[in-house]
Amino acid sequence: MFVQQDSGVVEENLRRLEQRLALPGPISRRRIAREFGWTEKATEEALRELARRRLLELAAQQALNREDLIQRTARLFRGCFSRKLVERVLIALLREGVLNKLPRKQLHYRPDAPKPLLEALGLKLEATLPPPSREDLPRRILAKVAELEEAPYVPVLVSRVRPAFSDCGKEEFDRAVLRLVEEGRIYLVPVRVLQPEDREMFIYDGKGTYYVSLGLRR
């Protein structure tokens, strides 16, 4: 079973699974099992674990209500792991008290954000941190990519970077990344075919090309 594997193997399998989900084209749970040589049960366990990690990651980065948290997590799986299944994982995390252990300082609280999730976590944030300076956005993007980069010249999926920048809109984020490209500090990897729902996540250059991942130039 997936959960009984060595921890290093588990991490590698989850990394492979996340990268496969980010590739364009049709995908299904059965197709993943066939490509990776996994049983359907092992595939389901891997998808559940990836959903659990994404829920924790999003909850630590943004103030989201329950529906937004489920929707953004389910979007990663493109139908391989349904919203209903994601919701079950979220309920389990709440029951286990795992979400309550997240450091409060990691939450980017917005006063206009719906509060059900914050209340469910038992968090009472009395002060609102000032928004980051817009001049700092390129520097913050570089730092985030460096943090997520697993090895030199191994690009990072945009879907892993973008959630850390909920304080800015898509166009602003894309402009900052393209500015870094012009400065020779970032390189982008284009995607040839994409689903309509992926357009909001991938970087767009304004000329018809979308980019699925990015990395640091050295």
C-alpha positions as CSV (number, residue, x, y, z in Angstrom):
1,M,0.0,0.0,0.0
2,F,1.1,3.6,-0.6
3,V,1.1,4.6,3.0
4,Q,3.4,1.6,4.0
5,Q,6.2,2.7,1.6
6,D,9.5,4.2,2.8
7,S,9.1,7.9,3.5
8,G,11.5,8.8,0.7
9,V,9.6,6.8,-1.8
10,V,6.3,8.4,-0.6
11,E,7.7,11.9,-1.1
12,E,9.0,11.0,-4.6
13,N,5.7,9.4,-5.6
14,L,3.8,12.5,-4.4
15,R,6.2,14.7,-6.3
16,R,5.7,12.7,-9.5
17,L,1.9,12.7,-9.0
18,E,1.8,16.5,-8.6
19,Q,3.9,17.0,-11.7
20,R,1.7,14.6,-13.7
21,L,-1.4,16.4,-12.6
22,A,0.1,19.7,-13.9
23,L,0.7,18.3,-17.4
24,P,-1.9,19.3,-20.1
25,G,-4.3,16.8,-21.6
26,P,-6.8,14.3,-20.4
27,I,-6.2,12.6,-17.0
28,S,-8.1,10.2,-14.8
29,R,-7.4,8.1,-11.7
30,R,-7.3,4.9,-13.8
31,R,-4.8,6.5,-16.2
32,I,-2.5,7.6,-13.4
33,A,-2.6,4.0,-12.0
34,R,-1.7,2.6,-15.4
35,E,1.1,5.1,-16.1
36,F,2.7,4.7,-12.6
37,G,2.1,1.0,-12.2
38,W,0.1,1.6,-9.1
39,T,-3.0,-0.3,-7.9
40,E,-6.2,1.8,-7.9
41,K,-6.2,1.7,-4.1
42,A,-2.6,3.0,-3.9
43,T,-3.6,5.7,-6.4
44,E,-6.5,6.8,-4.3
45,E,-4.3,6.9,-1.2
46,A,-1.7,9.0,-3.0
47,L,-4.4,11.5,-4.2
48,R,-5.9,11.7,-0.7
49,E,-2.5,12.4,0.8
50,L,-1.8,15.1,-1.8
51,A,-5.2,16.7,-1.1
52,R,-4.4,16.7,2.7
53,R,-1.1,18.5,2.1
54,R,-2.7,21.0,-0.3
55,L,-5.4,21.8,2.2
56,L,-2.9,22.4,4.9
57,E,-0.7,24.5,2.6
58,L,-3.6,26.7,1.5
59,A,-5.0,27.1,5.0
60,A,-1.6,28.3,6.2
61,Q,-1.2,30.8,3.4
62,Q,-4.6,32.4,2.9
63,A,-7.8,33.3,4.8
64,L,-10.3,31.2,2.9
65,N,-13.8,30.0,3.7
66,R,-14.7,26.3,3.5
67,E,-16.0,26.3,0.0
68,D,-13.0,28.3,-1.4
69,L,-10.6,26.0,0.3
70,I,-12.3,22.9,-1.1
71,Q,-12.6,24.4,-4.6
72,R,-9.0,25.5,-4.9
73,T,-7.7,22.1,-3.6
74,A,-10.0,20.1,-5.9
75,R,-8.8,22.2,-8.9
76,L,-5.4,20.6,-8.6
77,F,-6.8,17.2,-9.4
78,R,-8.8,18.0,-12.5
79,G,-11.5,15.5,-11.7
80,C,-9.3,12.7,-10.4
81,F,-10.2,13.5,-6.8
82,S,-13.7,15.1,-6.5
83,R,-14.8,18.1,-4.4
84,K,-16.8,15.7,-2.3
85,L,-13.6,13.6,-1.5
86,V,-11.6,16.8,-0.8
87,E,-14.4,17.9,1.6
88,R,-14.1,14.5,3.5
89,V,-10.3,15.1,3.9
90,L,-11.0,18.6,5.2
91,I,-13.6,17.3,7.7
92,A,-11.1,14.7,8.9
93,L,-8.4,17.4,9.4
94,L,-10.8,19.5,11.4
95,R,-11.9,16.5,13.6
96,E,-8.3,15.5,14.2
97,G,-7.5,19.1,15.2
98,V,-4.6,19.2,12.7
99,L,-5.5,22.6,11.3
100,N,-5.6,24.1,14.7
101,K,-1.9,23.5,15.1
102,L,-1.0,25.8,12.2
103,P,1.2,28.8,13.3
104,R,-1.0,31.9,13.3
105,K,1.8,34.0,11.9
106,Q,1.6,32.0,8.7
107,L,-1.9,33.2,7.9
108,H,-2.3,36.1,5.6
109,Y,-5.5,37.5,7.0
110,R,-7.7,39.8,4.9
111,P,-10.5,41.7,6.7
112,D,-12.8,41.2,3.7
113,A,-12.4,37.4,3.7
114,P,-15.2,35.2,4.8
115,K,-14.5,33.9,8.3
116,P,-16.1,30.4,8.7
117,L,-12.8,28.6,8.3
118,L,-11.0,30.9,10.6
119,E,-13.7,30.3,13.2
120,A,-13.5,26.6,12.7
121,L,-9.8,26.7,13.3
122,G,-10.3,28.6,16.5
123,L,-8.2,31.5,15.3
124,K,-9.0,35.0,16.4
125,L,-6.8,37.5,14.5
126,E,-7.3,40.9,16.0
127,A,-4.7,42.8,14.0
128,T,-4.4,43.0,10.2
129,L,-0.9,43.0,8.8
130,P,-0.1,45.8,6.3
131,P,-0.1,44.5,2.7
132,P,3.4,43.8,1.2
133,S,4.9,46.6,-0.9
134,R,4.3,46.2,-4.6
135,E,8.0,47.0,-5.2
136,D,8.8,43.9,-3.2
137,L,6.7,41.5,-5.4
138,P,9.5,40.4,-7.8
139,R,11.9,39.9,-4.9
140,R,9.2,37.8,-3.1
141,I,8.6,35.7,-6.2
142,L,12.4,35.0,-6.5
143,A,12.5,34.0,-2.8
144,K,9.5,31.7,-3.1
145,V,10.9,29.9,-6.2
146,A,14.2,29.5,-4.5
147,E,12.4,28.0,-1.5
148,L,10.4,25.5,-3.6
149,E,13.1,24.6,-6.0
150,E,14.2,21.0,-5.4
151,A,17.5,21.3,-7.3
152,P,19.2,23.7,-9.6
153,Y,17.6,24.0,-13.1
154,V,14.5,22.0,-11.9
155,P,11.6,24.3,-12.6
156,V,8.8,24.8,-10.0
157,L,5.2,24.4,-11.0
158,V,3.3,27.8,-11.0
159,S,0.5,26.0,-9.1
160,R,2.9,25.7,-6.2
161,V,4.1,29.3,-6.3
162,R,1.0,31.2,-7.0
163,P,-1.0,30.5,-3.8
164,A,1.7,32.4,-1.8
165,F,0.7,35.6,-3.5
166,S,-3.0,36.0,-2.7
167,D,-2.4,39.7,-2.0
168,C,-2.0,40.4,-5.7
169,G,-4.1,39.8,-8.8
170,K,-3.2,37.5,-11.7
171,E,-2.2,40.3,-14.1
172,E,0.0,41.9,-11.5
173,F,1.7,38.6,-10.6
174,D,2.2,37.7,-14.3
175,R,3.7,41.1,-15.0
176,A,6.2,40.7,-12.1
177,V,7.3,37.3,-13.4
178,L,7.6,38.5,-17.0
179,R,9.7,41.5,-15.7
180,L,12.0,38.9,-14.0
181,V,12.3,37.1,-17.3
182,E,13.3,40.3,-19.1
183,E,15.9,40.9,-16.4
184,G,17.3,37.4,-17.0
185,R,16.5,36.2,-13.5
186,I,13.7,33.7,-14.3
187,Y,13.0,31.3,-17.1
188,L,9.6,29.9,-18.0
189,V,8.4,26.6,-19.4
190,P,5.4,26.9,-21.8
191,V,2.4,24.6,-21.9
192,R,1.3,23.5,-25.3
193,V,-2.3,22.4,-24.5
194,L,-4.3,23.5,-21.5
195,Q,-7.7,23.2,-20.0
196,P,-9.9,26.4,-19.9
197,E,-9.9,26.2,-16.1
198,D,-6.0,26.3,-16.0
199,R,-5.9,29.8,-17.6
200,E,-6.3,31.5,-14.2
201,M,-3.4,29.6,-12.7
202,F,-0.7,29.6,-15.4
203,I,1.3,32.7,-16.3
204,Y,0.2,34.4,-19.5
205,D,2.6,36.6,-21.6
206,G,-0.2,38.5,-23.4
207,K,0.9,37.1,-26.7
208,G,-1.0,33.8,-26.6
209,T,1.4,31.7,-24.6
210,Y,0.8,30.2,-21.2
211,Y,3.6,28.9,-18.9
212,V,3.2,26.0,-16.4
213,S,6.5,26.3,-14.5
214,L,9.4,28.6,-13.7
215,G,12.9,28.5,-12.4
216,L,15.9,30.6,-11.4
217,R,18.5,31.4,-14.0
218,R,22.1,30.9,-12.7
